Amino acid sequence: MVRAALGKRKNFFVIPPILEPHTLQRELLVAEAIRIESIVTVVANSAAIYLEWKRLVVLHSVLGKQGYDTRIVAAMNVHGIKNLLTFNTDDFKRFFGVTVINPQNVK
């Protein structure tokens, strides 16, 4: 299942909308994945991201679903990405060194 493409564009970390295969026909799912890949550079997953995620979980006492946001920040840290474009700005306030921008505020 494709949950999100983690990528960077112009030094921004972007998370395209979640693709739910059970709601899309295969052709539409593939087409949307290709469209997302044309917009962002997909960054590699690695053991370094896991280790950074674990460090952040301990440092910030992360629990539950907050672990997903922490993984995003871990990937950003490993890949040297400082800016995050997201509607969920409050979810990232705890993390240092991340500039969080709401898309509604981009002109």
N, C-alpha and C positions, 0 to 999 in steps of 0.2 A: 504494500500500500504506500502510495506517495503522500506523505503528510505535509511536507514543505521542502522547498529547495533552498538550501542555505547558500547564500551567495553574496558577492560584493559588487557594487557598481559605484564608481567615483568615490571610493572610500566610504561607502555607506553599506551597512549590513541590512539586507532586505529579506523579508520572508513573504513570498507570494502567498496568495490565498490557499487554504488547505484544499487538496483534491481528494474527494471521497469516491473511490472507484465504484462503490455500490450504487452511486447516484448518477454515474456517467457511463455512456457507452464506451467501449474500449477505444474506438477511433477518436472520440472526443477527449478522452483522458490522455492519449498519446499526443494529440495535437496541442493540448494545454501544457503538457510537460515540455514539448518542443518550444512553445512560445515563451515559457518561463526561462528556459535555458538560453534563449536569444536575448533576454533582457539582462540577466545577471551572469556573472562568472561563478560557477558552482565551486565552492571551496571543499577541499578534501577533509574527510573525517580521519581522525588519527588517535593514537594512544595519548598523544600530548593533550588533546582536547579532553579526554576522560580524566587525566591527571589534574588538569586545570579546573575542571568541573568539581572534582572531589575536593580540591583546595578551597574553592569558593563555597561549596556546601558547608564545610566545617567553619570557615571564616565568618559566614553570614547566618549560620544556624538555619539553613534552608530545610523546609519540610514540604511534603506533598507535591502538589502541582507546580509549586515554585521552582522545582527542580528542572522543569522544561525551560523556563526563562534563564535559569542559571547556566544551562547548557549552551544557550545562545551566546551569553556573555563569555563563556569559556572559549567557544569557537572564535568569537571576535578577538579575544585576547591573544590566542595562539596565532591568528592570521593578521594581527596588527591593525584591526579595524576599530575605529574609535566612535563612529556615528551609527546610531540605530534609528531607523524609521519605523515607527509602530504607533498604533492607536492606544496601546496599553502602556502609556508612559509611567503610570504609578508603579507598575510591576518591576521597574528597573531602577528606581530611586536609590536602592541600597548599594548599588555597584559604583565603585569609584572609577574614574577614567573613561566612562561611557557617556557620550552626549546623546540624549534621547530626544527625538524630534517627532512630533505628531504630524502626520501628513496633512492635516487640516491647516497647519500653520505654515506650510510650504507654499510659496507664491511663484 
